[in-house]
Amino acid sequence: MPDTQRQTTGIAQENLMRSRALDAIRHGNLEEAQRVVDADHGRTLTLDQVFRLYQSELETQATQLRDSQHRTEQALDWFTHLFRALPVAAVLVNEQGGVTDANDHAMDELGLRQALRTLPVPLRRLMSTPEAELRLLAMLARAAHGPTEGPTEGLDDVALRTLGGEPRWADLRLTRLPDFGPAGSAAHTRSARFLCVFSDRTTRVEAQRAREMAQAAEHQRDRALSASQAKTQLLSRVSHELRTPLNAVLGFSQLLLAQAEPLAAQSRERIGYIRRAGEHLLALVDEVLEINQAESGQLKLDTSPVALATLIQEVLNLQQPAAQRQDVALRFEPETGPPAVALADARRVREVLNNLVSNGIKYNVRGGWLQLRTGADAQQVWVAVVDGGIGMTAAQLEHLFEPFNRLGAERLHIQGHGLGLSIARGLAQAMGGTLEISSEPGTGTCCTLRLPRAADATS
């Protein structure tokens, strides 16, 4: 046998004996290891050498395990960081449907940070409606009883509510996670766990709802505009049809009263009733038309600078006889600064003031008072009509500007139609102003007319 072949055979026998001895030590069979060494007669292998080989092998395995553990920990840290930093809300859910962990987005957006410090939070607590809760439970059941590597379950446009009570809308995606640990090992668990991802849709849903509300409001506005136009046309036609017979009634009653042949006293009295009733009805038609024109924007205005003090004095002179009959003292306190000059229609302002002063006299007390004051700032001028009359309750003020609502004044036997303040406010708004009224029962009422200030009066 050549020397090279003998050398190769010797090495193979030495490796075989070493392997047998190491296998015996690995299985804790020291007697078998000793027999293998004794069979070699100590020529190439001793038991001490086998133990050293086994120790070196263990050290190598330990080093490999440490390296593998370090790589595993690094991978776990990386995946944990990835889960925490996901740009969407994500939570881990157990088989019972409880949230066991959540990333930063979910903690903040769903308000889970405090609650998860103690116990798992039932995922259904985030559903804002019973319908959304039922959809969630059905999705969890499908995912739990499906295959371990089954497809992702999803719900779109789910109505949510954070633990803080804030409304949210989101798309949900539920994925079953693989079982943890090697099959058959003590760490292996067969309980289902899920990753639930929330794609926030709150901004989109709220924008869609805002668009729907705007469309509904526009539809309602169109309907109201159509109804207002129909009402305007109806009132215009009715007023035209009423004016013709009313003018005939008034004309013939005036002719009867003015004829040369004397009438009996009773006939004259009855004709007077007819004339006054016709005038009353004609005035009512005119007031209704005033309201109709103001509401429909068809009121024609002759806008120019108007000195309020001059108009106030005219109104007081006109209302003085009525004030004397009611024993009401009228007073006017002109402004101490620059004169109040409004940019308005003088005839319409006079009409508003006449209405306010007339009401202040009618709803006053015997021996009472009524005072007018004016003022101005850089943008507006104002006239306040203040009286010490019977006043109004808060409930009456809520219905103050309703046409034909006299707020119970008909029981006081005070004449009127319940249209004056509606007309006054409509005229004020048509001129770019406002009419504000405050009152207390038994104390009196304050009516404030505000109008734009004329440009040349601001300098």
C-alpha positions as CSV (number, residue, x, y, z in Angstrom):
1,M,0.0,0.0,0.0
2,P,1.5,3.3,-1.0
3,D,2.4,5.8,1.9
4,T,-0.2,8.4,0.7
5,Q,-3.0,5.9,0.8
6,R,-2.0,4.7,4.2
7,Q,-1.9,8.3,5.5
8,T,-5.4,9.1,4.1
9,T,-6.8,5.9,5.6
10,G,-5.3,6.9,9.0
11,I,-6.8,10.4,8.9
12,A,-10.2,8.9,8.0
13,Q,-10.1,6.5,10.9
14,E,-9.0,9.3,13.3
15,N,-11.9,11.5,12.2
16,L,-14.4,8.6,12.6
17,M,-13.2,7.8,16.1
18,R,-13.4,11.5,17.1
19,S,-16.9,11.8,15.7
20,R,-18.0,8.7,17.6
21,A,-16.5,10.0,20.8
22,L,-18.1,13.4,20.4
23,D,-21.5,11.9,19.7
24,A,-21.3,9.8,22.8
25,I,-20.4,12.9,24.9
26,R,-23.2,14.9,23.3
27,H,-25.7,12.2,24.4
28,G,-24.1,12.1,27.9
29,N,-22.7,8.5,27.4
30,L,-19.2,8.8,28.9
31,E,-18.7,5.0,29.0
32,E,-19.2,4.8,25.3
33,A,-16.7,7.7,24.8
34,Q,-14.2,5.9,27.0
35,R,-14.5,2.7,25.0
36,V,-13.9,4.6,21.7
37,V,-10.8,6.2,23.2
38,D,-9.6,2.8,24.7
39,A,-10.0,1.2,21.3
40,D,-7.5,3.6,19.9
41,H,-5.0,2.8,22.7
42,G,-4.4,6.5,23.1
43,R,-2.4,6.7,19.9
44,T,-4.3,9.6,18.2
45,L,-7.2,10.4,20.6
46,T,-7.6,10.9,24.4
47,L,-10.8,11.5,26.4
48,D,-9.4,14.9,27.4
49,Q,-8.9,15.9,23.8
50,V,-12.5,14.8,23.1
51,F,-13.8,17.0,26.0
52,R,-11.8,20.0,24.7
53,L,-13.2,19.4,21.2
54,Y,-16.7,19.3,22.7
55,Q,-16.1,22.5,24.7
56,S,-14.8,24.3,21.6
57,E,-17.9,23.1,19.8
58,L,-20.2,24.4,22.6
59,E,-18.4,27.8,22.6
60,T,-18.8,28.1,18.8
61,Q,-22.6,27.3,19.1
62,A,-22.9,29.8,22.0
63,T,-21.2,32.5,19.8
64,Q,-23.6,31.7,16.9
65,L,-26.6,31.8,19.3
66,R,-25.5,35.2,20.6
67,D,-25.1,36.5,17.1
68,S,-28.5,35.1,16.1
69,Q,-30.1,36.6,19.2
70,H,-28.5,39.9,18.5
71,R,-29.8,39.9,14.9
72,T,-33.2,38.9,16.1
73,E,-33.3,41.7,18.7
74,Q,-32.2,44.1,16.0
75,A,-35.0,42.9,13.7
76,L,-37.6,43.1,16.4
77,D,-36.4,46.7,17.3
78,W,-36.6,47.6,13.6
79,F,-40.1,46.2,13.2
80,T,-41.3,47.8,16.5
81,H,-39.9,51.1,15.3
82,L,-41.6,50.6,12.0
83,F,-45.0,49.8,13.7
84,R,-44.7,52.8,15.9
85,A,-43.7,55.2,13.1
86,L,-46.4,54.1,10.5
87,P,-48.0,57.2,9.0
88,V,-51.5,55.7,9.6
89,A,-53.2,54.6,12.8
90,A,-52.5,50.9,13.5
91,V,-53.5,48.7,16.5
92,L,-52.9,45.1,17.5
93,V,-56.1,43.2,18.3
94,N,-56.4,39.9,20.2
95,E,-58.9,37.1,19.5
96,Q,-61.5,38.7,21.8
97,G,-61.4,41.9,19.8
98,G,-59.4,43.9,22.4
99,V,-56.7,46.4,21.4
100,T,-53.5,45.3,23.1
101,D,-51.1,47.8,21.6
102,A,-51.2,50.8,19.2
103,N,-48.7,53.0,17.3
104,D,-48.3,56.7,17.9
105,H,-50.8,57.8,15.3
106,A,-53.5,55.5,16.8
107,M,-52.6,56.6,20.4
108,D,-53.1,60.3,19.4
109,E,-55.9,60.1,16.9
110,L,-58.1,57.6,18.8
111,G,-57.3,58.7,22.3
112,L,-55.8,55.3,23.4
113,R,-52.7,56.4,25.3
114,Q,-54.2,56.5,28.8
115,A,-56.6,53.6,28.4
116,L,-54.0,51.1,27.2
117,R,-51.8,51.6,30.3
118,T,-54.2,49.3,32.3
119,L,-56.2,46.8,30.2
120,P,-56.9,46.1,26.5
121,V,-59.5,48.4,25.0
122,P,-62.4,46.6,23.2
123,L,-62.2,47.7,19.6
124,R,-66.0,48.0,19.4
125,R,-65.7,51.0,21.8
126,L,-64.4,53.0,18.9
127,M,-67.5,52.4,16.9
128,S,-69.9,55.4,17.1
129,T,-73.1,53.6,15.9
130,P,-74.7,50.2,16.5
131,E,-74.5,49.5,12.8
132,A,-70.8,50.2,12.7
133,E,-70.3,47.9,15.7
134,L,-72.2,45.0,14.0
135,R,-70.1,45.4,10.9
136,L,-66.9,45.2,13.0
137,L,-68.0,42.1,14.9
138,A,-68.8,40.4,11.6
139,M,-65.4,41.3,10.2
140,L,-63.6,39.9,13.3
141,A,-65.6,36.7,13.1
142,R,-64.7,36.2,9.4
143,A,-61.0,36.9,10.1
144,A,-60.8,34.6,13.2
145,H,-62.4,31.6,11.5
146,G,-60.6,32.0,8.2
147,P,-57.2,30.6,7.2
148,T,-54.1,31.8,9.0
149,E,-52.7,33.3,5.9
150,G,-56.2,34.5,4.7
151,P,-56.9,37.7,2.8
152,T,-57.2,41.1,4.5
153,E,-60.7,42.0,5.7
154,G,-61.9,45.5,5.2
155,L,-64.7,48.0,6.0
156,D,-65.1,51.4,4.3
157,D,-66.4,54.7,5.7
158,V,-66.9,53.5,9.2
159,A,-68.3,56.0,11.7
160,L,-65.9,56.1,14.7
161,R,-65.7,57.9,18.0
162,T,-62.4,58.4,19.9
163,L,-62.3,57.6,23.6
164,G,-62.5,61.3,24.1
165,G,-65.8,61.5,22.2
166,E,-64.6,63.1,19.0
167,P,-66.3,61.9,15.8
168,R,-64.1,60.3,13.1
169,W,-64.5,58.4,9.9
170,A,-62.1,55.8,8.5
171,D,-61.5,52.8,6.3
172,L,-60.5,49.7,8.4
173,R,-58.2,46.9,7.2
174,L,-57.9,43.8,9.4
175,T,-55.1,41.3,8.7
176,R,-54.6,38.1,10.7
177,L,-51.0,37.7,12.0
178,P,-49.1,34.4,11.7
179,D,-49.0,32.2,14.8
180,F,-46.1,33.1,17.1
181,G,-43.3,30.6,17.7
182,P,-42.2,27.3,16.0
183,A,-45.0,24.7,15.7
184,G,-45.0,22.3,18.6
185,S,-42.8,24.5,20.8
186,A,-43.8,25.9,24.2
187,A,-43.8,29.4,22.8
188,H,-46.1,28.5,20.0
189,T,-49.6,30.0,20.3
190,R,-52.7,29.2,18.3
191,S,-54.8,32.2,19.4
192,A,-55.6,34.5,16.6
193,R,-54.1,38.0,16.6
194,F,-54.7,40.8,14.1
195,L,-53.3,44.0,12.8
196,C,-56.0,46.6,12.2
197,V,-55.1,49.7,10.2
198,F,-57.2,52.9,10.1
199,S,-57.1,55.1,7.0
200,D,-58.6,58.4,8.2
201,R,-61.4,59.7,6.0
202,T,-62.7,62.4,8.4
203,T,-61.7,65.4,6.2
204,R,-63.2,63.7,3.1
205,V,-66.4,62.7,4.7
206,E,-66.9,66.1,6.4
207,A,-66.2,67.9,3.1
208,Q,-68.7,65.6,1.3
209,R,-71.3,66.3,4.0
210,A,-70.6,70.1,3.8
211,R,-71.2,69.9,0.0
212,E,-74.4,68.0,0.6
213,M,-75.6,70.5,3.2
214,A,-74.7,73.4,0.8
215,Q,-76.6,71.8,-2.0
216,A,-79.6,71.2,0.3
217,A,-79.4,74.8,1.5
218,E,-79.2,76.0,-2.1
219,H,-82.2,73.9,-3.0
220,Q,-84.1,75.3,0.0
221,R,-83.1,78.8,-1.0
222,D,-84.3,78.3,-4.6
223,R,-87.6,77.0,-3.3
224,A,-87.9,79.9,-0.9
225,L,-87.0,82.3,-3.7
226,S,-89.6,80.7,-5.9
227,A,-92.2,80.9,-3.2
228,S,-91.3,84.5,-2.4
229,Q,-91.6,85.4,-6.1
230,A,-95.0,83.7,-6.3
231,K,-96.1,85.5,-3.2
232,T,-95.0,88.8,-4.6
233,Q,-96.9,88.3,-7.8
234,L,-100.0,87.2,-5.9
235,L,-99.9,90.2,-3.6
236,S,-99.4,92.5,-6.5
237,R,-102.3,91.1,-8.4
238,V,-104.5,91.0,-5.3
239,S,-103.7,94.6,-4.4
240,H,-104.4,95.7,-7.9
241,E,-107.8,93.9,-7.8
242,L,-108.6,95.4,-4.4
243,R,-107.6,99.0,-5.2
244,T,-110.2,99.3,-8.0
245,P,-113.3,98.5,-5.9
246,L,-111.9,100.3,-2.9
247,N,-111.3,103.5,-4.9
248,A,-114.9,103.1,-6.1
249,V,-116.2,102.7,-2.6
250,L,-114.2,105.7,-1.3
251,G,-115.1,107.9,-4.4
252,F,-118.9,107.2,-4.2
253,S,-118.9,107.7,-0.4
254,Q,-117.2,111.1,-0.8
255,L,-119.7,112.0,-3.6
256,L,-122.6,111.1,-1.3
257,L,-121.3,113.2,1.5
258,A,-120.5,116.1,-0.8
259,Q,-123.8,116.2,-2.8
260,A,-126.0,119.3,-2.7
261,E,-129.1,117.6,-1.3
262,P,-128.8,117.2,2.4
263,L,-128.7,113.7,3.8
264,A,-130.4,112.5,6.9
265,A,-128.1,112.4,9.9
266,Q,-128.3,108.6,10.1
267,S,-127.5,108.2,6.4
268,R,-124.5,110.6,6.7
269,E,-123.3,108.6,9.7
270,R,-123.5,105.3,7.9
271,I,-121.8,106.6,4.8
272,G,-119.0,107.9,7.1
273,Y,-118.6,104.3,8.4
274,I,-118.3,103.1,4.8
275,R,-115.7,105.7,3.9
276,R,-113.6,105.1,7.1
277,A,-113.7,101.3,6.6
278,G,-112.6,101.8,3.0
279,E,-109.7,104.0,4.0
280,H,-108.7,101.5,6.7
281,L,-108.7,98.7,4.2
282,L,-106.8,100.7,1.6
283,A,-104.2,101.6,4.2
284,L,-103.9,97.9,5.1
285,V,-103.3,97.0,1.4
286,D,-100.6,99.6,1.1
287,E,-98.8,98.3,4.2
288,V,-98.9,94.7,2.9
289,L,-97.4,96.0,-0.4
290,E,-94.7,97.8,1.5
291,I,-93.6,94.6,3.3
292,N,-93.8,92.7,0.0
293,Q,-91.6,95.2,-1.9
294,A,-89.1,95.3,0.9
295,E,-88.8,91.5,1.2
296,S,-88.6,91.0,-2.6
297,G,-85.9,93.7,-3.1
298,Q,-88.2,95.7,-5.4
299,L,-88.4,98.8,-3.1
300,K,-87.3,101.9,-5.0
301,L,-85.1,104.1,-3.0
302,D,-84.0,107.7,-3.6
303,T,-80.7,107.7,-1.6
304,S,-79.1,110.9,-0.6
305,P,-77.6,112.6,2.5
306,V,-80.3,113.0,5.1
307,A,-80.0,115.3,8.2
308,L,-81.8,113.3,10.9
309,A,-82.5,116.2,13.2
310,T,-84.7,117.9,10.5
311,L,-86.7,114.7,9.9
312,I,-87.1,114.1,13.6
313,Q,-88.6,117.6,14.1
314,E,-91.0,117.0,11.2
315,V,-92.1,113.7,12.7
316,L,-92.6,115.2,16.2
317,N,-94.7,118.1,14.8
318,L,-96.9,115.5,13.0
319,Q,-97.3,113.3,16.0
320,Q,-97.9,116.1,18.5
321,P,-101.7,116.0,18.3
322,A,-101.7,112.3,19.1
323,A,-99.3,112.8,22.0
324,Q,-101.5,115.5,23.4
325,R,-104.6,113.2,23.3
326,Q,-102.6,110.5,25.2
327,D,-101.0,113.1,27.5
328,V,-97.5,112.0,26.5
329,A,-94.6,114.4,26.6
330,L,-92.4,114.4,23.5
331,R,-88.7,115.4,23.8
332,F,-85.8,115.5,21.4
333,E,-82.2,115.7,22.4
334,P,-80.0,116.7,19.4
335,E,-76.5,115.4,19.3
336,T,-73.7,117.5,20.8
337,G,-71.1,116.6,18.2
338,P,-71.2,116.8,14.4
339,P,-74.7,116.5,13.0
340,A,-76.0,113.0,12.3
341,V,-76.3,112.7,8.5
342,A,-77.4,109.4,7.0
343,L,-77.1,108.1,3.5
344,A,-80.7,107.0,3.0
345,D,-84.1,107.7,1.5
346,A,-85.6,110.7,3.4
347,R,-89.2,109.6,2.8
348,R,-88.5,106.0,4.0
349,V,-86.6,107.3,7.1
350,R,-89.6,109.5,7.9
351,E,-91.9,106.6,7.5
352,V,-89.9,104.5,9.9
353,L,-89.6,107.2,12.5
354,N,-93.4,108.0,12.2
355,N,-94.1,104.3,12.9
356,L,-91.7,104.2,16.0
357,V,-93.0,107.4,17.5
358,S,-96.6,106.5,16.8
359,N,-96.1,103.1,18.6
360,G,-94.3,104.8,21.5
361,I,-97.4,107.1,22.0
362,K,-100.0,104.4,21.5
363,Y,-98.4,101.9,23.9
364,N,-97.5,104.5,26.6
365,V,-99.2,105.4,29.8
366,R,-101.2,108.5,30.6
367,G,-98.9,111.3,31.7
368,G,-95.9,109.3,30.2
369,W,-93.0,110.5,28.1
370,L,-91.2,109.7,24.8
371,Q,-87.7,110.9,24.0
372,L,-85.6,110.8,20.8
373,R,-81.8,110.9,20.8
374,T,-79.3,110.8,17.9
375,G,-75.6,109.9,17.6
376,A,-73.0,108.8,15.1
377,D,-69.6,107.1,14.7
378,A,-67.3,106.7,11.7
379,Q,-69.6,104.3,9.8
380,Q,-73.1,104.8,11.2
381,V,-75.6,107.2,12.5
382,W,-78.5,106.2,14.8
383,V,-81.7,107.4,16.2
384,A,-83.0,106.0,19.5
385,V,-86.8,106.3,20.3
386,V,-87.1,105.7,24.1
387,D,-90.4,105.6,25.9
388,G,-91.6,105.0,29.5
389,G,-94.6,102.9,28.4
390,I,-96.0,99.5,29.2
391,G,-93.0,97.6,27.7
392,M,-92.9,94.1,26.4
393,T,-91.9,90.7,27.8
394,A,-89.1,88.5,26.4
395,A,-91.7,86.2,24.8
396,Q,-93.4,89.1,23.0
397,L,-90.0,90.3,21.7
398,E,-89.4,87.0,20.0
399,H,-92.5,87.5,17.8
400,L,-92.1,91.3,17.5
401,F,-91.6,91.5,13.7
402,E,-94.1,88.9,12.7
403,P,-96.7,90.4,10.3
404,F,-100.3,90.7,11.8
405,N,-99.0,89.6,15.2
406,R,-100.1,92.3,17.6
407,L,-98.7,90.5,20.6
408,G,-102.0,90.8,22.5
409,A,-102.4,94.5,21.9
410,E,-105.8,93.9,20.5
411,R,-107.1,93.2,24.0
412,L,-106.0,96.8,24.9
413,H,-108.4,98.2,22.2
414,I,-105.5,100.0,20.5
415,Q,-105.9,100.3,16.8
416,G,-103.4,98.8,14.4
417,H,-102.7,95.9,12.0
418,G,-99.5,94.5,13.5
419,L,-97.6,95.4,10.3
420,G,-95.8,98.6,11.3
421,L,-92.7,97.2,12.8
422,S,-92.3,94.6,10.0
423,I,-92.5,97.4,7.5
424,A,-90.0,99.6,9.5
425,R,-87.4,96.8,9.8
426,G,-87.8,95.9,6.1
427,L,-87.2,99.6,5.1
428,A,-84.2,99.9,7.5
429,Q,-82.6,96.8,5.9
430,A,-83.4,98.0,2.4
431,M,-81.4,101.1,3.2
432,G,-78.5,99.1,4.5
433,G,-79.3,99.7,8.2
434,T,-80.8,97.8,11.1
435,L,-83.7,98.2,13.6
436,E,-83.0,97.0,17.1
437,I,-85.6,96.9,19.9
438,S,-85.2,96.2,23.6
439,S,-87.9,96.4,26.2
440,E,-88.9,95.5,29.8
441,P,-92.4,95.1,31.1
442,G,-93.6,98.2,33.1
443,T,-90.3,100.1,32.3
444,G,-90.6,101.0,28.6
445,T,-89.1,100.3,25.2
446,C,-86.0,101.5,23.3
447,C,-86.1,101.3,19.4
448,T,-82.8,102.1,17.7
449,L,-82.6,102.8,14.0
450,R,-79.1,102.5,12.6
451,L,-78.2,103.8,9.1
452,P,-75.0,104.2,7.0
453,R,-73.4,107.5,7.5
454,A,-73.0,109.9,4.5
455,A,-69.5,110.1,3.2
456,D,-69.2,113.9,3.4
457,A,-70.3,113.7,7.1
458,T,-67.3,111.6,8.2
459,S,-64.7,114.3,7.4
